Structures are given as structure tokens and as C-alpha cells.
Amino acid sequence: MAVTRISSTSTPQTGGPLTERRYVLPLILITSLFFLWAVGVNLNDILIPHLKGAFHLTDFQSSFVQVAFFGGYFLAAWPAGRLMEKIGYQRGIVCGLLICAVGAFLFIPAASIHMYAVFLLGLFVMACGQSFLEVSANPYVTFLGPPQTSEQRLNVAQSFNAVGAVITPILGSVFILSRAHAAAAGSEAEVVRVPYMVMVSIFLTMALVIFTAKLPVLQEEKVEDESPRFSGILAFPHLLKGVAAQFFYIGAQVGVASFVIRFVQHTHPGTLDTQAANYLKLHLLGFMIGRFAGSALMKKIQPAMMLAAFAVGSVISVLLVIFSTGASALAGIVLLGFFHSIMFPTIFALSIRHLGPYTKRGSSLVVMAILGGAVFPALMGRISDASNIQRAFFVPLVCYLFVLYFATRGYRVKHAA
């Protein structure tokens, strides 16, 4: 297996090759994982209204789906980074896929005994596995090519995550929401059994493929065997600001997607779940288009400048959601998907620049910021229950303003002495 030397002193530039020929096949293989875990994340947006009806939950109670899922991301991220220092990226990815398979398998007994808590446990375990994938795959992609195109490369890989995000609600509405309406009383929860059995098979197959593949071993793995201290991370304030930006962004992205269906039903009473889900599909289609378009534009435009522009677009769109009605409000909720598109990979790549031997631990912290996906949807659900879902969108508004700060000032690298 090849050994790759990593430069930790690169500066963000536009242009240049996306990757080298020897890394094309590894990049394709790792990129397929981005598509795969999009299914686990975005199926939650279908599960929320489904389980809300199946278990007669309030908006706040239904948001526990995201609390369990993103809480798992948070708790597993730091152990994942430490383990990765010992076993490397490739084995870490295999561990993540196996944990995902266990979590998806728990949906089968959960459907049989009809217990909301067991569904949440399955989501929590699957999220722990996906946290392993995030900690390993995201930085690995940034290293598979020239440093100056790392942000663009991660956006390209994440674009296929967006493809999965578009396909998932389509499949979910067909195999979960539509079947749930036809299910007999008391058996609505059982309709998730087959989709998650399929997911178990896919996770296990991918684990076998990654385990047997010959992926490049990175020089950075050997450096981190020196076990750098946690306090050393404080020497990189741009990382800490990136963690905060990711926390706010993920909270906004998950919160918005979680309540697209509820928002449509609030502004257009009488709309069925399957009809409202069409707007979630458009929201995620915009997300996918934005990822591919953003990746292409980064050849000409600095990543931080792109991030700032998309943050401004998000602010304008969410103001339409909060203060307008009818077609304008629906346009705002759909456009938010487009403007969310480049935020996660761009914040991630900007945050872990110049970390050197702290890359894996820094990546762990950025992934831990996914806890925002547990905090902000619950807050939005509480506000919705107390007033209405439109007012709950003040929460993502605050989040976008912090992302804008990071894109204009917070991302700049300032090494501590």
C-alpha cells in the first residue's frame, strides 16, 4: 500500500487539479460512503412525521428522533478519533459500517414490539457508526490530492451525499409514509422493517468491500502515534470557531429539514404527509444542485467567500419563511436547501487546515459539533408547540448569522505561540 506524505502548511487557493491519478479509485470508493450515510441521516426526516402519527407524539416528542441520532454522533466522535489514531482510517471506516449495521438491525425488533424507545436506541447506535464514518472519511478525502483543492474535493465527495439526500425521501415516502396510511391501526411502526433490513445488508456489504480494498496509508497516521495532548488544539482558534460554526449550521440544517413537512401543513392546512413531502424533496433537490454547483464554482471563487455568500442567501430565505405566506414562504423553505449545500464540507475543510498531527482530533471535534442537530430541532419543536412552526424558524436565523461570521472572519488561521 502506498504511503502519502501530508502537508499541513497549505493555504486555500482556487484552481489546480482535483486529485492525482493514483488517488482516483480510492476517492471513488470513499465517496460512495458519503452517498450511503445520507440514507441514514435523511430518512429521519421521514421518520419524524411517521413516528409522530404512529405513537401520537407532540412536535417536541417527535424531535427526539434527531436528539437520539445526533446525540450518538456527538458521543461517538471523540472516541472515534482516538481509535483512528491507533487503527488508521481504513479500519475505522470498517468499524463504523459494522456499528451502523447493528443500529439498523435494531429497527426490526423495535417494529415487532412497537416501542418508541427501541426505535430511538437503534437510531442512537446507527449514529455512533456514522460518526466513525464522518471522523474518518471527511479528512481522508481532503488528503487524497493537492492541499489547495481540499475544500473543492470534499465538496465534490459531499455532493454524492446530497444525491442520497434527494433519493432518500422519495424512497421513504413510498415505502414508509404511503404504506403507513394503508397500514392497519397499531401496525404503522412495522412498515419500517423492510427498509432497515435492506440497510443492514448494504452496510455489511460495504464493510467487506472497504476491508478488502487496498487504500493509501497516510503519513499523518504515523505522526499522530505520538499522542498529541488535547491542550494543543487550543493553539488553533480557527478550529474552535469552526466547531462552533458547524454546531450552528448542523442545528439549522437538521432543524429546517425536520420541520419542512410540518411547515407546509401549517401554512397550507389539510395537506397530506405525502403531498407535503414533495416540498422536502424539492428542498433536498436544491441541496444536491447547490453541492455540485458550489464544487464547480470553487475552481474560480475562494471557499470562504462562497460560504459567506451562501450564508447571506440562507438569511434572506429564512426571513421569507418567517415573515411571508403562501408561495413566498414555500419558496423560502425550498431555497434553504440550496444554500445549505456547501456549508458542512466547506466549514469542515476550513476548520482542519494547518492542524498537522492534530488532524484526527480536530476532525473529531468538528464531528462532535453535529450535536447541534440534537439541540436545535428540539428547541424548534418546543417553540412550535408553544406558538407555531413559523416562529420556530427564528432559531436557524441566529445559526446562519454565526456561519456568516465564520466565513468572513472566524476561518482565518492564527497560530498561537
C-alpha positions in Angstrom: 0.0 0.0 0.0 1.2 3.5 -0.8 2.4 5.9 1.9 1.3 9.5 1.4 3.1 12.5 2.9 0.7 15.2 4.0 1.5 18.9 4.0 0.0 20.8 7.0 1.1 24.3 5.8 -1.1 24.7 2.8 -3.1 27.8 2.1 -6.5 27.8 0.4 -6.3 28.5 -3.3 -8.6 28.1 -6.2 -7.7 26.2 -9.4 -5.4 23.2 -9.7 -6.2 19.5 -10.2 -8.9 18.0 -8.1 -6.7 14.9 -7.3 -3.9 12.8 -8.6 -4.4 9.8 -10.9 -3.2 7.3 -8.2 -5.9 8.5 -5.8 -8.9 8.4 -8.3 -10.1 4.9 -7.3 -9.7 5.4 -3.5 -11.5 8.7 -3.9 -14.4 7.0 -5.8 -14.6 4.2 -3.1 -14.7 6.6 -0.2 -17.1 9.0 -2.0 -19.6 6.1 -2.2 -19.7 6.1 1.6 -21.0 9.7 1.5 -23.9 8.6 -0.5 -24.6 5.7 1.8 -24.7 7.6 5.1 -27.0 10.2 3.6 -29.7 7.5 3.7 -29.4 7.1 7.5 -29.4 10.8 8.1 -32.2 11.9 5.8 -34.5 9.0 6.5 -35.0 10.7 9.9 -37.0 13.5 8.2 -39.5 10.8 7.0 -39.4 9.0 10.4 -40.4 12.1 12.4 -43.9 12.6 10.9 -44.3 8.8 10.6 -43.5 8.0 14.2 -45.4 11.2 15.3 -48.5 9.6 13.9 -47.7 6.0 14.9 -47.1 6.9 18.6 -49.3 10.1 18.8 -46.4 12.4 19.7 -46.2 16.2 20.0 -43.7 18.1 17.9 -41.3 18.2 20.8 -41.6 14.4 21.4 -41.1 13.7 17.7 -37.9 15.7 17.7 -36.4 13.1 20.0 -35.6 11.2 16.7 -33.0 13.9 16.0 -31.9 14.1 19.6 -31.1 10.4 19.7 -29.4 10.4 16.3 -27.2 13.4 16.7 -26.6 12.7 20.3 -25.0 9.5 19.1 -22.9 11.4 16.7 -21.7 13.7 19.5 -20.8 10.9 22.0 -19.0 8.7 19.5 -16.9 11.3 17.7 -14.1 11.8 20.2 -13.6 8.0 20.9 -13.7 7.5 17.1 -10.8 10.0 16.6 -8.8 8.4 19.4 -9.4 4.9 17.9 -8.5 6.2 14.5 -5.1 7.2 15.8 -4.4 3.6 16.7 -6.0 1.6 13.8 -6.0 4.2 10.9 -8.6 5.5 8.6 -9.4 2.3 6.7 -10.2 0.1 9.7 -12.0 3.0 11.3 -14.4 3.1 8.4 -15.0 -0.7 8.6 -15.8 -0.3 12.3 -18.2 2.5 11.5 -20.1 0.4 8.9 -20.4 -2.5 11.3 -21.8 -0.3 14.0 -24.3 1.2 11.5 -25.4 -2.3 10.6 -26.1 -3.1 14.3 -28.2 0.1 14.7 -30.2 -0.5 11.6 -30.9 -4.1 12.7 -32.4 -2.8 16.0 -35.3 -1.4 14.0 -36.5 -5.0 13.3 -37.3 -5.9 17.0 -38.5 -2.3 17.6 -41.1 -2.7 14.9 -42.2 -6.0 16.4 -42.7 -4.8 20.0 -43.9 -1.3 18.9 -41.8 0.7 21.3 -40.7 4.2 20.5 -37.7 4.0 22.9 -36.2 1.0 21.0 -36.5 3.0 17.7 -34.6 5.7 19.4 -31.9 3.2 20.6 -31.5 1.9 17.0 -31.0 5.5 15.8 -28.5 6.2 18.5 -26.4 3.2 17.7 -26.5 3.8 13.9 -25.5 7.4 14.6 -22.5 6.2 16.5 -21.4 4.2 13.5 -21.9 7.2 11.1 -19.9 9.3 13.5 -17.0 6.9 12.9 -17.5 7.4 9.1 -17.6 11.2 9.4 -14.4 11.3 11.5 -12.5 9.1 9.1 -13.9 9.8 5.6 -14.0 13.6 5.7 -10.3 14.3 6.5 -9.2 11.3 4.4 -10.8 12.9 1.3 -9.1 16.2 2.0 -5.7 14.4 1.9 -6.3 12.5 -1.4 -4.9 15.2 -3.6 -3.3 18.7 -3.7 -3.8 20.7 -0.5 -5.0 23.8 -2.4 -8.1 21.9 -3.7 -9.0 20.1 -0.5 -12.2 22.2 0.1 -13.3 21.6 -3.5 -12.5 17.9 -3.3 -14.6 17.5 -0.1 -17.5 19.4 -1.7 -17.4 17.0 -4.7 -17.5 14.0 -2.4 -20.2 15.5 -0.3 -22.2 16.2 -3.5 -22.9 12.5 -3.6 -24.1 12.7 -0.1 -26.6 15.2 -1.4 -27.7 12.7 -4.1 -28.5 10.3 -1.4 -30.3 13.0 0.5 -32.6 13.6 -2.6 -33.3 9.9 -3.2 -34.0 9.0 0.5 -37.2 11.0 1.0 -38.5 9.7 -2.3 -38.0 6.1 -1.2 -39.1 6.9 2.3 -42.4 8.4 1.2 -43.1 5.4 -1.0 -42.0 2.6 1.4 -42.9 4.3 4.8 -45.4 7.2 4.5 -47.6 5.7 1.8 -47.6 2.2 3.4 -48.3 3.8 6.8 -51.5 5.3 5.6 -52.6 1.9 4.3 -51.5 0.0 7.5 -54.0 -1.3 10.0 -54.3 0.5 13.3 -51.4 -0.4 15.6 -49.2 -1.7 12.8 -47.9 1.6 11.4 -44.5 1.2 13.1 -43.9 -2.1 11.3 -43.6 -0.6 7.9 -40.0 0.5 8.6 -38.9 -3.1 9.0 -38.1 -3.9 5.3 -36.3 -0.6 4.5 -34.0 -1.1 7.5 -33.3 -4.8 6.7 -32.1 -3.6 3.3 -29.9 -1.0 5.0 -28.3 -3.7 7.2 -27.4 -5.7 4.1 -25.8 -2.6 2.4 -23.8 -1.7 5.5 -22.4 -5.2 5.8 -21.5 -5.4 2.1 -19.7 -2.1 2.2 -17.8 -3.1 5.3 -16.5 -6.2 3.4 -15.6 -4.1 0.3 -13.6 -1.5 2.4 -11.9 -4.2 4.5 -10.5 -5.9 1.4 -9.7 -2.8 -0.6 -6.1 -1.5 -0.8 -6.4 2.1 0.2 -3.4 4.5 0.6 -2.0 4.7 4.1 -1.4 8.3 5.2 1.9 9.5 6.7 -0.2 11.6 9.1 -1.3 8.5 10.8 2.2 7.7 12.0 2.8 11.2 13.3 -0.3 11.0 15.4 1.1 7.9 17.1 3.0 10.5 19.2 -0.3 11.1 21.0 -0.5 14.9 21.0 -2.2 16.4 24.0 -5.7 17.8 23.9 -4.5 21.2 25.1 -2.5 21.6 21.9 -5.8 22.0 20.0 -6.2 25.4 21.8 -3.3 26.6 19.6 -5.7 26.7 16.6 -8.5 29.2 17.3 -9.8 28.8 13.8 -10.6 25.2 14.6 -12.6 26.1 17.7 -14.6 28.7 15.7 -15.1 26.1 13.0 -16.5 23.7 15.6 -19.0 26.4 16.8 -19.9 27.3 13.2 -20.6 23.6 12.4 -22.7 23.3 15.6 -24.9 26.2 14.5 -25.0 25.1 10.8 -26.0 21.4 11.6 -28.6 22.7 14.1 -30.1 24.9 11.4 -29.9 22.3 8.6 -31.4 19.4 10.6 -34.0 21.7 12.2 -35.2 23.1 8.9 -35.3 19.6 7.2 -37.1 18.1 10.2 -39.9 20.5 10.0 -40.4 21.1 6.3 -43.4 18.8 6.2 -44.9 20.4 9.4 -44.3 23.9 8.0 -46.1 23.1 4.7 -49.0 21.6 6.7 -49.1 24.7 8.9 -49.1 27.2 6.0 -51.4 25.0 3.9 -53.9 23.2 6.3 -55.2 19.9 5.0 -52.1 19.0 3.1 -51.4 15.2 3.5 -48.0 13.9 4.6 -47.2 12.6 1.1 -48.1 15.9 -0.5 -46.1 17.9 2.0 -43.1 15.5 1.5 -42.9 16.9 -2.1 -41.5 20.1 -0.7 -39.0 18.2 1.3 -37.9 16.6 -2.0 -37.6 20.0 -3.6 -35.6 21.2 -0.6 -33.2 18.4 -0.9 -33.0 18.6 -4.7 -31.8 22.2 -4.2 -29.3 20.9 -1.7 -27.9 18.5 -4.3 -27.8 21.1 -7.1 -26.0 23.5 -4.7 -23.4 20.9 -3.8 -22.5 20.2 -7.5 -22.7 23.9 -8.5 -20.7 25.0 -5.4 -18.0 22.5 -6.2 -17.7 23.8 -9.7 -17.6 27.4 -8.6 -14.8 26.8 -6.1 -12.5 26.5 -9.1 -12.9 30.2 -9.5 -14.1 31.5 -6.1 -12.4 31.2 -2.7 -14.2 28.7 -0.5 -14.6 31.2 2.4 -16.2 33.7 0.0 -18.6 31.1 -1.3 -19.5 30.2 2.3 -20.3 33.8 3.1 -22.5 34.2 0.0 -24.5 31.1 0.8 -24.9 32.2 4.4 -26.4 35.5 3.2 -28.7 33.6 0.9 -29.8 31.5 3.9 -30.6 34.6 6.0 -32.8 36.0 3.2 -34.6 32.7 2.6 -35.4 32.1 6.3 -36.7 35.7 6.6 -39.2 34.7 3.8 -40.2 31.6 5.8 -40.8 33.6 9.0 -42.5 36.7 7.7 -44.2 35.8 4.5 -47.1 33.4 3.5 -48.2 31.4 0.5 -45.8 30.9 -2.4 -43.1 33.2 -0.9 -42.9 31.1 2.3 -42.7 27.9 0.3 -40.0 29.3 -1.9 -38.0 30.2 1.2 -38.2 26.7 2.6 -37.1 25.2 -0.7 -34.3 27.7 -1.3 -32.8 26.9 2.2 -31.9 23.5 0.8 -29.8 25.1 -1.9 -28.0 27.5 0.4 -27.3 24.8 3.0 -25.5 22.7 0.4 -21.8 23.7 0.6 -21.8 24.7 4.3 -20.9 21.4 6.0 -17.9 20.4 3.8 -16.6 23.9 3.5 -16.7 24.6 7.2 -15.1 21.2 7.8 -12.2 21.7 5.4 -11.5 25.3 6.6 -11.6 24.1 10.2 -9.0 21.4 9.9 -6.4 23.3 7.9 -2.9 23.5 9.4 -3.7 21.0 12.2 -0.8 18.6 11.3 -0.7 15.9 14.0 -3.9 17.1 15.5 -5.9 16.4 12.3 -7.9 13.4 13.6 -8.7 15.0 17.0 -9.6 18.2 15.3 -11.9 16.2 12.9 -13.4 14.6 16.0 -14.3 18.0 17.4 -15.9 19.1 14.2 -18.0 16.0 14.0 -18.9 16.4 17.7 -20.4 19.7 16.6 -23.1 17.7 14.9 -24.7 17.8 18.4 -26.4 20.9 17.1 -28.7 18.5 15.2 -29.9 17.3 18.5 -30.3 20.6 20.3 -31.8 23.0 17.7 -34.6 20.8 16.3 -35.8 20.1 19.9 -35.7 23.9 20.6 -37.7 24.5 17.4 -40.2 21.8 18.4 -40.7 23.5 21.8 -41.2 26.9 20.2 -43.6 25.3 17.7 -45.7 23.7 20.5 -45.8 27.0 22.4 -46.7 29.2 19.4 -46.4 28.0 15.8 -43.8 26.4 13.5 -43.2 29.7 11.6 -41.8 31.4 14.7 -39.6 28.4 15.4 -37.5 29.4 12.3 -36.0 32.3 14.3 -33.7 29.6 15.6 -32.0 28.8 12.3 -31.8 32.6 11.6 -29.4 33.0 14.5 -27.4 30.0 13.3 -26.9 31.4 9.8 -25.6 34.7 11.3 -22.8 32.8 13.1 -21.9 30.9 10.0 -21.6 34.3 8.2 -19.2 35.4 10.9 -17.0 32.3 10.5 -17.0 32.8 6.7 -15.9 36.4 6.9 -13.5 36.4 9.9 -13.5 33.3 12.0 -11.9 30.9 9.5 -8.6 32.8 9.3 -5.7 30.8 10.7 -3.9 32.4 13.7 -1.4 30.1 15.3 -0.8 30.5 19.0 2.7 30.8 20.2 
